[in-house]
Amino acid sequence: MEKWKDNHLSAILEYPFDFERYIEERLREISDFDERQYAKKILAEGLGKLIQCTESRYRSLEKRVYEELEIGANQYETVLTVVNRNNYDPTNLTLYPVVEEDLQEEILVEKLSNENQMWLGTIYLRVSEQEQRRFEQIQSFAGTLNYGEEKQDTEFYVQPAKRYRNIMEKVYIVFQDNHIPWETINTAYLDKFYDVYTVVQEKGTVTLENAAVIFDEFESAVCYGQVPLWNMEWVKFDSGDFMLPSMNDIYYEHEFTLEDKSDGDGYLIETNEDILEIRHEKKKIVMKSQKETFESWRVLHIIQKETIISLDYDTPMITNHKNDSFIRRFAENSRTMLMTKTDLFRRIMELDIRDYIEVIGYEICSNVRDYKTVESMNWFVRDELFPMESRKVMLLKFKEKEPGNYLNESMVRYVISQIQLEISEYRCVGVII
């Protein structure tokens, strides 16, 4: 049973049965030394080898079946991390800024400032989600703005960075327009970014570099100059030479060819008022439009090759990758969705959360009002057919792998967000115990 977790059987049975240990324990119960030695020769050397041979044959059979049950490669898996802006590596072709303007703060100043308040910059808060709620309840922070040797006392206001929420909603719409099934993107990092504002100043443009904000108890958790990256980029393209006019010459079909693109990568067309229909076909994406030619349409390129870790990219990568297993292959090929404890736990632990939390139990609760609704990472997905308030609560219980890690609560919310997509009869709630 050595390296049990490396075998595909670990997805079927929760605990292996250790025959060697069982035999040794039974041998200890034989008091007569000669009888114990004889029994050991029969059991350990005879029966033990028979068991090992049988297990080896079962593993070979399982491996053969496992390899026959292939599942299609996911072209749309996401990877996210956070880096210091000064450490961003533009030559790394696997990770790009979530928002392109993050590298051009002068553009963000114009977009995010208004006549009443000026955007100074963005901070990253390394605290748990519970601490985030306390941070958000603080109306303002004291501090000073520095103009050379002159200092001016002022108030600073902090709000969640809305541009990351906006981009997530936009990506979801792109998936929908391309008829690609949506899998929850883990936004644990994105949800911890906050924009800092102050009242409009008369002395010209100021930034967080000119400010000294007093964040009190949160001071040690505030990180400046951080930028979220992910394995996606927006690429512009123009109309090509190949077009197929319709039978009645009312519209044109433009092809975005995938022949020269990286195998395994995902490509999704961003819809606009000129695109009437999007179809994904073998090695191409077809767009129906009334326009004969076009310029600067956009495609979302989702990179699936191994992520390159550039110098000083120290923050762990978080993904929405699902671990492969025998049961997952069997379930997806047979299109069966079992509502059992084992299957539920399997689906949870297939998610990329193993370094942070593990599920240890669940219960169905009728006292729905005792459990507050926490915003999902899929907040933009609308489900009005079965109101959440009318559903019983499925309470999922988790244990921390690394107690105190500031991402643990976010990982629970990620699990709940994904499982809620798969289970409609309950309102899913997660707790760490």
N, C-alpha and C positions, 0 to 999 in steps of 0.2 A: 504493500500500500504506500510505498515511498512516493513523494511528490504527488500526492493525491490531487491537489488543486491544479496541477498541470495537465491532468487527464480530463477528458470531456465528461466523464462520469460525475465529476464534482457538481455539474449543473443539474443532475438528476437526484442524487442522494445528498442529504444535508450533512451526514456524518458517515465516514467509512467504518467498516467493522474490521478491527485489527485482529486477524486470526492468530498471528504469532504471539501477541501479548496474551490473548485468551488461553492459548495452549500453555504458555509459561505459568500463568496464574493457576490453572488447574493442576499442573505438575507439582506446584508448591504444596498442594493439599495431600500429596502422597508422602506419608511419614517414613516409610521404609526406603532407605537409600538405593538398594538394589532394584526394587520395583520402580522407583522413580527414574533410574538410569535406563531401565528397559523400556518404560513407557515413553521416555523422551526420544529414544531411538525410533520407536514405532510412530509416535505422533509427529514430532518435530521434523524428523528426516523423511518419514514416509508420507503421512497425511499433509505435512507442511508443503512438501514439493508438489504434491497433487493439487493443492489449493493454488499455489503460485502458477502452475501450468494452466489451470482452469482460468484464472484471472487474466493471464497473458492472452489466452485465446479470446476471451470476451473483449479485451481491449482492442485486439486486432479486428474483431468483428465490428465493434463500435466505430473504430476509425474508418473502416471501409464504408459503413452506412453514413457516417458523419460527412465524409468527403463527397458522397453522392448527393447529399441534401444541401446544395449550394444556395446561398442567398445573394441577390444582386448587390453589387458594391454601391454604397451610398455616395452619390456625387455631391451631396449638399450638406455634409457635416461641417460644423463650425468650430473654430479655435479662437480663443480670446486670451489676451494678456494685457499687462500695463507696463509701460516703460517711461523713463524720464525723457522729456522732449529732446534734451541734448544728446541722448544716447540713441535716438531713432536712426536706423540704418536704411537709407533709401535703396541700397543695393540688394536688400533682402526681398526677394520676389515671392515670399510666402506670407508675409504679414504687412498689412497696410492700415493707416489710421481709420478708425470707425467713421469719423467725420473729417473730411479732407482739410477743412478750414482750421483744424486744431494746430496745424503747423504754421498758420498765418494769422496770428492774433489780431493784427490790424483789421482783418476782415470781420472777425468776431466782434470787435469793438463796434463796428458800424452796424452789424446785424442785431446785436443783443442789447445795445444801449438805446435809450429813448429820451424824451425831453425831461423826464423826471429822475431817472437814475442812470448811472454809468456802470457798464460792466468792467470789472477790473481783472478778472481771471477766473480760473477754475481750480478747485482743490479736490484731492482724493482723500477720503476719510476711511482709515483702517480701523473700523470698529464693527461690532456685531450689529445685526439689524435692530435689536432691542435698543442699543445705544444710539443708533441712527434716529429712532423715533424721538428720543430725548433731545438729541441735537436739533432736530427739526422744529421742536416746540419752542426753542429760544428765538425770540422775535428779532433781536439784533445783538451785535457784538461791538464793544468799544475798541478804539484804536486810534492811530494817527496816520496822516498822510505826510510824506516827507518831500519837501521841495528844496533840495540842497541842504543847507543848514537850518532852514525854516521847517517847523513842524506844525501841523494843524490837527487838532482833535476832531474826530468825526465818528459817525456810526456806520457800521457795515451790515449789510443784509445778505443772507445766504438762502439760496433756493436750489432744489434738485435740478441738475443740468437737463433741460427739456430736449435739447437737440439729440440726445441719445435715445430718448423715448420716441422721438419723431422718426429717427432712422429705423428703429425696430419696427414701427408700424408700417413704414414704407417697404421694408424688406418682406414683411408678411403679405402685403398687398401684391408685391411682385410674385411671390410664390403662388398666391391665389390666381392671379391673371395667367400664369403659366400652367395651371392645373397640376401643381406639384404638391404632394401631401406635406403638411407642416409638422415639423418636429420642434419642440421647445428649444430655444436658444438660451443657454445659461447666461443670464445678465447680471450675475453676482458682482462683477467688477463695475459694469456700467451704472448700476444703481447706487454706487457709492461716490459718484462725482457730483459736486455742488458748485454752482456759479456764485461768485461774490460780487456784490453791487455796493455802490455808495451814491449819495446824492450828486447831481451834476456839479462839477467843479468849474470855476471860472478861469483857472490857471492852466488850462490845456489838458492834454491827455495824460492820465495816470494809470499805472498798472499795479498789480500785487507786489511788484518789486519796489515800488515807492511807498508801500503800505506796511504798517505794523499792526496786525489784527490780534486782539487778545482773545484767544479761543478758550481761555480758562482751563477746565479739566480736560478738554479735548485737544489741547495744544500738541501733545506728543503724538497724537493720531493723525494730525493734518499733514498731508504730503503735497508739496507744491511742484508745478511743472510736469505733472504726469499726463500721459496720453494713452488712451486705450487703443489697442491694435487687434485686428482680426484677419482671418484668411480670406477676405473678400475685397474686390476692387471693382469700381465702376469704369467701364471702358466704352468710349464713344465709337460709333461706326457710321459709315455713309452707305448709300444705296450702291449696289454692285451692278455689274453688267447683265446679270442673269435675272430675268423677270418672266413670270408666266401670266399673261392676261387671261381673264375669265372668259367664259363663253359669250357673255353679253358685253364685254369690254367695260364693265362698270368699275372693276377693281383690279388691282395687281397683287401678285404674290411674290414677295421678296424672300430670298433665302439667306439665312445666316449659317454658313457652312461650319461644321465641326471637324472636317477632314484634317485641317492643319492645326487643330487645337490639341492640348495635352489630354491624353487618355485618362479618363476617370474624373476630370474636373467637371463641375456643374456650370451651366450657362443659363441665365434667365433674362428674358427681354423685359425691359421696363416699358410698360404701356404708356401711350399718350393719346391725344385726341385723334391722331391720324391712323392709329393701329386699330383695326376692326376685330382681328382675331389672331391668336398665337397658337401654333401647333408644333409639338415636338415630334420629329420623325427621326429615323435612323440617320445619324451623322449630319443632321441639319435641323434648324428651327425655321419654320415657315411663318411669315407675317403677312396678313391680308390687309391691304390698304387701298384707298382711292388715289393715293399719290403715286405717281410714276417714279419720281426720284425723291430723295430725302437726305438730310444732313443731321449729324449729331444725335442720332438715336443712341440709347444707352443699353448696355447689357451688363448684368451683374455676374461677374466671374468669381466662382467659389473654388478655391484652390484645394486640392485633395492630396497633393504630394506631401512627403514628410516635412513638417515645419522646421525651418532653420532657426536655431537659437543664436542670434548675433551677440556680440560682446556686450555685457552688462544687461542682457535681457534676463533679469533674475527672478521676476515674478512668475510663479507656476502657471502653466497653461491650463485653462479649463475648456472643456469641449462638450458637445452633445453626442459624442460617439457612444455606440452601444457595443458592449463586449460580446464577442461571438461565443456561442455554445451549441451543444447538440440540441437541447430543447428549443432554443430560439430558432434554429434552422428548421426543426421539425414543425414548430408552431406556425412559422411564416409560410412554409411550403404547403401545409395542410389548411392554412387559414383558419385555425382554431384559436379561440380566446377562452381559456378556462378561468372561471372565477373560483379558484382555490387559493388557499394560503400559500402553498408552494409556488404556484404560478405567479401570484402577486409579488412575492418576495423576489422571485427570479427576475421579473421585469424591472423591479426597483434596483436590484444590485447589478443589472446589466448596464445601468447608467454610469457615467464617469464620476463617481462619488466615493470610491473605495478608500481614498486617502483621507477622507474627512468624516464620514458617518456610515453606519450600517443599520438596517432595519431589524428590529428585534421583536416586534409584536404589533397587533392591531386590534381594534374593537369597533363594533357598530353601535352608535349612540343615538338615542331618540331626543335627548335634551339639547336640541340644535342651538338654542339661544345661549347656551353656556360657552360656545366656541365662536370667537370672533372671526370674521372673514378677513383674511389677509390677501392683499392684492397679488394676483397671479403674475408670473412673468409673461403670461399670454393675455394680458389685460385687454388687448385689442381684439381678441376673439370673442365674438358675441354668441351667446347661447340663450335665446329667449324662449325656447320651446319648453324647457323644464326649469323653472325658476329655482335658483340655489336655495332660497329660503324654505322651500317645500320638501327638500331632500333630507334624508337621514345623514348623519355624519359618519364617515369612515375615518377613525382616528388612527393614524399611523405613528408608531413609536420608534424613535431612533436613539442610538448610542453614539457618542462622539469617539472617533478614533484618536484624535489629538485634542483632548479637552482644552477649551479656551481659544481654539483657533477662530479668528474673527469671521471666517467664511462658513463655519458650520451651519449657522441658521440660514444663510443664503442657499446652501446646498439642500437643506430640507425644503425650502420654498421651491427650488428647482424641481425636486422630485415630485412634490405635490402638484406643481403646474403641469408636468408631463403626464402623470397618472390621471389627473383630472380630464385630460384630453381623451384618455382611453376608457374612462369609467364615467358614465352619465347618470347612473341611478343614485349615486351618493355625492355629498359634498365632502371633498377630501381635506383633511386637516392634519398637520404634522407637528409633533412635539419631540423635544429632546429630553430624555429622562436619565 
